[in-house]
């Protein structure tokens, strides 16, 4: 760490909620002083955009306080904002300045407009909130033109440059970054400061965090400059959490990535098995609370599993139903609830709820056979009245979209969104779509505007951005690879903990030097390919004694069909064959057949009567989107443990699930069973009597034609 002189402000004052907050003797390190000087030069220049970048612990947010003071002294009207409600609250707490969400700052949330949108079966119109005109709140006598305006956007790595889809309403153009630039009126002298961490995850769907990219803005014709903080000022110099974040950051920027060994330290970074997380969570937080720990994992499916396990500890007799005291996380902004804005990323506690679930019906169109008209099917949506407590102490009553709460989808599906609009139109038949009365009714409708939330004990890495917790349970499973995507996810997750992190699959990736022979083509699949000891629930159509792979297939298909208007109505079990009956909302039933072998591996589904099947349904039946594999493996020696960490990392990097791992030390081998392009594939790892790896023999039903296995072998050889 750089030893530096201090820059001291005797007193910095700013208004928050009508009160004056003071920061006395604020001390800045030399690099922060340089950044502040660069920002001061920016204020005096013709540049429109300043990007303040910095990794975790470098004091980016802390520096915003003197930046606000400096801008105010330069007669700038300052607006401070962040992408999520949670990030805005943290920003307010750290700076003493009122911060809002970007959406609240730049959109007219009391006005809804109808705009030409992508045509759906329900409407050619989309409804959304228009962009505000920049209006500066200035001190009396000060100028109010845009050239006196400064927007400060924290957590800018989360600002998306692509059109957002799936929200209740459109916001402006639908592209947040574009709307920010238009709102700021840069062409009239307005200025923007983007603050963020370039190593964090980019927005979902964006390959890069463009709000932190000078070249991106320059290519658009804007004049941009930046400063990057690298000296760490947060947490102690001996912080293991901080040391790990630095190692991950260095791996992200490194061109050669062959090993990554993150540190462990009792009382700060401890390893934990995934099966122990729920119990430890409830031990540390005996009752659900807004300030309790959080579990961060890679997928919504994993989050649903952890949420169920934690809720089973809290409510052992609940049978999975919503309970008073449950913690939820809001997953979509909602400005239509009377009494309070409900913001994406906020946590809430369920204070009360109605015992009765309401069913509202809509109708959606699905693709039928090519060349035939689309088919209209019924879709039922579940709602419940709830009362929620938020962390500002406000208690609000609203309707909750319970269908979304209880499935594995990250948000409502396209079909569910259409069903919501269809249901609104059914209940408002006399109104003209697009009219003022129609728009105002839509904005106030309790069903269309029902809050969208998931259980909030476990969340994904993307949902954790902008948040900090004293205690974090981090499950790195599936993200231990050395690709930039994996490393950015791991870095984002590892930097959410303030004091304590319990970690599953914490990176322990050694340099691997081992001989790998050519891929051999094999015909017979080993019977141990699937772990038959995994704890897969039976579901409505299987017994607990049935093969785990068959039970898992049902849950995969059920998740694939959720929110589409289709559902599994029955399964006929024949010898080495499963026949699924799938129904829609119109009473139609379609049959699909899949054969499997003694190892439990199912071939893809085929339609029993292909001519009758809706076009997209077969794809849903065979989609791997919600496929999950579970196994238990504890390496018996340290060399095998290092090998396991390395192979997990390489599989994560290449998006190849490990189905099972079995040691056969009597035969001096360990078999890694994989889900690749082939019907089955595996790595046969040969070891000596000391458990040390001698060579790896890859096997596949497709031989060298298995593209995923070929790529995996190439990665092992690097």
C-alpha positions, 0 to 999 in steps of 0.5 A: 500500500502506498504511504501518502500525505493526507488532504484534509477538509476542515468541514464538508457540508451537504443537505439531506432531507432538509438537514445539514450533514457534516464530515469533519477532517476527512482524510484522503490518500495521495492517489485519492487526492490525484483523482480529485484533482483530475475531476476538478480539471474535468469540471473546467474542461469541455469533456462531458464524461468522467469515469472514476474506476477502482477495484474493491476497497480503493475508496471510490464511494468515499471519494464521492463526498468531496467530489460533491463538495467540489462540484457544489463550490463550482456552482454545479447542481448535483444529482446522485443516483445508482442502478438499484434501490439497495445501492442507492441506500448504501450510497446515501449512507456513505456520502450523506447526500440524498441518492435515488435510483436512476429510474426515479431520477430520470423518468416521469414515474407519475406519467404513463404513455402508450408507444408503438412496440413489438407487436404481441397477440394482446396489443401493438402498444407498449406502455411506459414512463417517458424520460424527464427533462433535465431540471436543476434544483439550484440554490436561489440566484444560481443559474439553472441551465444544463451546463451547471448540471452534474450527474453522479452515477455509482455502481455504473458497471450495472448500467445496461447498454442493451434494451431491457425486456420483460419489465412491467413497463418500458422506461424511456427508450428501454436502453438505460445508458442511452437515456442517461446520456440524453437526460444529462443533455451533454450537448448543452454542457451537462456532465456525468460522473460514472463511478464503478468497479471494472472487474465486476460483472457487466449487466446481464446480456452485455459483454462489457460494462460500457458505462466504464469504457472511455473508448465506447463513449469516444466512439459515440462522439462524446468527450470522455476521460477517466481516472483509476484508483488502485491503492487499497484503503478499505478493511485492514491490510491483513484482510483475507477477504481483501487479499482474495479480491486482489488475487481475483482482480490480478487473475482477471487482468492476467493474460496467463491463467494457470492457477489460482489459490485463494486464502483461508483464515479462521474467523474471516474466510472459512470453507463450508460444504453446501450441505451445511450452509442452511444449518449454519445460516440459521445458527447465525440468524435464528430468525429471518431478518433484513440484516441477516446473512445472504447466500450467493450462488451462480444460478436461480435454480441453485438459489431456489434450492438454498432458499428451500433448505433455509426455509425448511430450517425456519419453518419445518412444517410449512410444506413450502408455503409462504410464511409470516416472517419470510424474507423476500427480495424484490426483482423488479422496480414497481412505482405503482404501489400506494405508499412507497416505491418498491425497488429492484434488489430491496429486501422485505419481511412478510408481516402478514398475508391473506390465507386465500390465493387468488387465481386470475386467468389470461389467454396466450398464443403459442406456436402450432405446426408450421403453416398453421395459425397460432393456438390460444391457450388459457393460463392461470396466475396466482396472487396473494395479498401481503403486507411487507416491512422494508428496511426503512421501517415502512410497512406496505400492503400490496398484491404479490405474484405468487406464481413467480415466487414459487417457481425457478424462473428469474422473472415472469416469462413472455407468456406470463407477461402476455397473460397479465395483459390479457387478464387486464383487458378481460377485466377492462373490456369497455376501455380503448387500449392506449386511451388516457383512461386505459393507461391510468387504469393500467398504472393503478391495477393491483394485479398487473402491478403485483410485486414481483419477488423471490425468497431472499435468503439466497440470491445470484451473483448478479442480484448481489451487485451493489450490496454488502453484508457482514456475513456472506455464504458464497457457493462458487460451484459452477464458477471456479473456471479461469475464464473472464466470466467466471473470474468476474463472477467470483470477484463480484461475489467475494467482494460482497462480504464485510467481515465473514465469508463461508465458501463452498468450492473456494478456488484452489486451482493448482498448476496441472502437469499431466499427460492426456491421451487421445479421446477413445470412442466407447460403446458401453456406458458405465452403470455408475454414470449417474449418482443414484445416491443423490437426494432428488425429490420424488415428485408427483409421478415417481417413487423415492426408490426410482432412479435419480436420473428419472426423477431429476428429468421430471423436475427439469421438464416441469421447470422448462414448461413453467409459465408457458401454458403447458404442464406435465399431466402424467408419466407412464413408466415402461421398461427403459422408457418414460412416456410423458403426457403434457397438457395445455389450458384447452384440454389438449394432451400431447405425448412424448417418449424417451428411452433410457439405459441401465445407467439411467441416461435418457435419450432425447424425447420424441413425439408419439404423434409428431403431426399434433405437437405444437412447434415449440413444445418438443424444444421445451421438453428437450431443453437443458436450461434447467438440468441439474446434476448432483453427486457427493465426492470427497477426494481421498488424497491431497493430490486427488483433491487438487486434481478435483479442483482443477477439473471442476475449474476447467469444466466450469470454464467450458460449461460442461457439467460433472455428472458424477465422480467415483474413485476406484483406487483398487484399480488405480483410477478415478472416473469423472462422468461428464455431460458433453455433446455425446450421449455419455462421456467421461475422463478416466484418471489413472493414479499410482499407489500414492494417489498421484495422477499419472495420466488422463484418458478421455472417453466418449460415445462420439469419440473425437467428434465430441466437440465439448470433450475435445475443448475440455481436453485442450484446456487440460493440456494448457 
